């Protein structure tokens, strides 16, 4: 198991996103000539982080309408997770299955003792046992590296910032209740309303991509089979293009950032702004890892 400074990444994410919220609060305070909004948005940031931390597993599982499964229902899946958890010397997470044919999987939970791994019905049909082992190793390392908190905070804070930015845009156009605003203030407010969600997305994307690379490397080390995960990622890429997840539900969109592969079909620009690294890069890294282990 490698150390990838996940605590530092979490701190950077929290600081960056809370900073954006404070900037929005300051802008609204300038418009309304009241500093109370700075404190309001600071409290929103803290409350959002706390809520997402304690409820990340419930929120993600609920957003996918997933149901819990037992050893008798999915003996193969249960055996793999039990084996890998024991190998890592960590608690075994709860297992769930999401009723969708989009092939994917994700892990969630604030720590190894309160974690869950969810696989879709689609991935269980698409991958063989060896490939599923590679995927589950990846997901377990998200839990054991304790970086599920990172994606949970990113998703929750991004939702808050987007909603507040929409209000800020409306307030900028209509004066925010202050008729003495000049044109420069309005333009600045509108610019902030537009740029804040973009800045949030960039922060989320940069840290999330690194998190995926880390889980690929550590998961492949746990299973001692990088090529199994590489094969699984190749199948997932093709499978998602055939059966993507279509939804406008913001809760599902937030959970998508936790998944092992981007569940949405998108063009080149959407792929550039995805929270997931390019699939070909991930596969190439895993092949290099296999070479280093003398397997390729």
N, C-alpha and C positions, 0 to 999 in steps of 0.2 A: 504494500500500500504506500503510495507516494504522498507527500505533503505538497499542496499547491496553494498555500496561503489563502485558503477559503475564508478564514476570518477577516483578512484584510479586504477581500473582495466584497464581503457582506458589508463591512464598514463603509467602503467607498460607495456602494450602491445606496445604502441608507442615507449617507451624508449628501450624496448628489441629489437624490430625489426629494429629501426633506428640504434641501436648499432651494430646489425649484419651487416647492410649495411656499416657502418663505418669501421668495421673490414675487410670486403671484400675490401673496398676502400684502406685501409692501406696495405693490402696484395699486391694489384696491384701496389700501389705506391712503395712498396719495390722492386717489380720485375722490375719496369720501372725507379726507382730512381727519382721519381717525386711525390711531395705531392699533386699535383693537383687532383689526383683521390679521395683523401679523401673528398675534397670539392665537387667534382662532385657527389659522391654517397650520401653525406649529402643533396645536393640539390635535388637529385632524391627522397630521402626519404620524404623530406618536400613537394615537388611537388605532389608526389603520395598521401600522406595523404590529402592534400588540395583538389585535384581533386576528390578523392573518397568521401570526406566529402560533397562536393557540388553536386555531381552527383550520389550518391549511389542509390537513388530511380530509376532514369532513367536507369542506367546501369543494375540493377537487373531485372527490368521489361522487358527491351529489350532482355536480355539474355534468357528469357523464352518465348519470343514472345507473351507476355500477352497482352490482350486487355481490355480497360476500360469498366465497366458495370454500368448501371443505376438502380435506384429503380424499374423501370418497368421490367427490364430484370431479376433481381434476388431479388425479393421482400423479401424473407425470409432472405437471407444473409444481405441485406441492413438494415432490421429491427433489427437484432441482433447487428450489429456493431453500429448502431445509438443508441440503448438502452444502450449498455455497455459504449460507449463514454460519453454519458450524465451522466451515473452513476459515472464515474470517474471524471467528470467535465472537460473533455478535448475535443479538436477539433476532429471531425470525419475524419478519413483518407480517401483517394481516394480508390476505390475498383477496382480490376482487376481479370481477370480469365485467367489462362494459359492453352492452348490447349494440354494437355497431360493427359493420363489416370493414370499416377503415382499419387497416392493420397498424397497430401502434401499442405503446406501453408507456407507463410513467410511474414514478415513485413519489410519495408525498409523506409529510409528517415532520414534526418539529425536531425529532431526535430518533435514534435507533429503537428506543423503547416505545415510541408512539408513531410507528411508521406503517405505511401500507404500500403495496405494489399492485397496480392495476394493469391488466392486459385486456385488449379488445377481443371479441370473438373472431374478428378478422385475422389477427396475428396468430392466434392459436391454430387456425386452419392453414395459414400460409407457410409457417416455418416448421422445419423439422426439429427434433429434440436437441441436436447439437447447436443449431442456430438460436433456439429459444434459450439455451444455457448462456450463450453469448449476450443476448439481450438482457436477461435477468441479472447477469453479472454487472452489466452497465448500470442498471437501475439500483441494484443494491449498493453500489459504490456512491451513487448520489446520496443515499441515506447515510452510509457510514462515513462519508466525507463531511456530513452535516451541511451540505450546500442546498438542501431543499428549501431552507429558510430564505436563501438568496432569491430563488425564483418566486417564492410566495410573496415576498415583500415587493419584488419588481412588478408582479401582476397587480397586486392591490394598490400600490402607489400610482402606477400608470393609470389605473381606472379613476382614481381620485383626481389626479392632475388633469386628465382629459376632461372630466366633468367640470372642474373648476375653471379650466381654460375656456370652455364654452360659455360659462357665465361671464367671464372676464371680457370675452369678445362682445357679448350682448351689452354689457355695461359700458364698454368703450364706445360702441356705436351710439348708444342713447345717453351718454354722459354720466352714467353711474350715479345719478342723483345729485351731481354737482354741476351746476350750470356755468360755473366759472372756468371749467377746463378749457385750455387752449388746444389748437389743432395739434401741436407737438405732443401734448400729453395723450391725446386720443390715438395718434399714430403709434406712439410708444407702447400704449396699452394693447393695441391690436397686434403689434409686432410680438409682444410677449405672449399674448394668447395663442398666436400661431406657432411660435418657436418653442414654447414650453413642452408641448406633447412630443415634438420632434427630438428635443434634447433628452427627454425621458426615454424615448424609444432607442436612441443611440446608446445611452447608458445601459439599458436593459439588454440590448443586442450584444454589446461588447463583452459584458460579464457573462451572459448566458452562453455565448459561443465558447468562451474559455472553459466554462463549466462542463460543456459537452465533451470537449477534447479531453479534459481531465478524467471524466467518467469512462470514456472509451479506453483510455490507457490503463486506468486502474482496474476496470472491469475485465479487460483482456488479461491482465496480470493475475487476477483472481481465478479466472477460469483456465489460465495457461493455454489459451487458444484464441489468439487475435483474429485468425482467419475465419473463425465461426461467426464472430461479430461482423466482420467485413462482409461475409456472405449474406448475413441477415440484413444489414443496411442496404445492400444492393437490391434484395427482394422487396424490402419496405419501400424503397424509392419507386420501384416499378408498381408495386401494389397500391400505393397512395395515389399515383397518377391515374390508376384505373378506377379506384374507389375513394376519392378524397372526401374529407369531412366538410359538408356544406352546412354552414350555420351562421346566423347573425347574432347568436346568443353571446353576450359579452363574457358570461361566466365560462363558457366553453372556450372562447378565444383566449382567456387568461390561462386556462389549464393547458392549452396547446403548447405554451412555452415550456411546460414541464415534460412533454412527450419526447421520446427518443428520436422521432423524426417529425418534421413539419407536416401536420395532417392536412394542410390545405394546398390545393393546386394553385400555382401562381406563375406569373411571367418573370422575366429577368429582374425587373425592378423589385418586385415583391421578394424574390429570392435574395437580393442584395440586402434588403432590410429585415430579413428573417432573423429570429433569435437563434436559429440553428445554423451551424457551419455548413458550407457546401458538402454534399454527400461524397463527392469524389475526393475531396481533401481528407475527410475522415477515413475513407477506405484506404487511401494511399498511406496515411499515418499508421493504420493498423497493419498494413502489409510490411511497412518498414519495421514495425515492432516485431512482427513474425520473423523477419530476416535476422534481426538482432538476437532472437531466441533460437535461431538455427532451424526454423520450421518452413522456410520458404526460399 
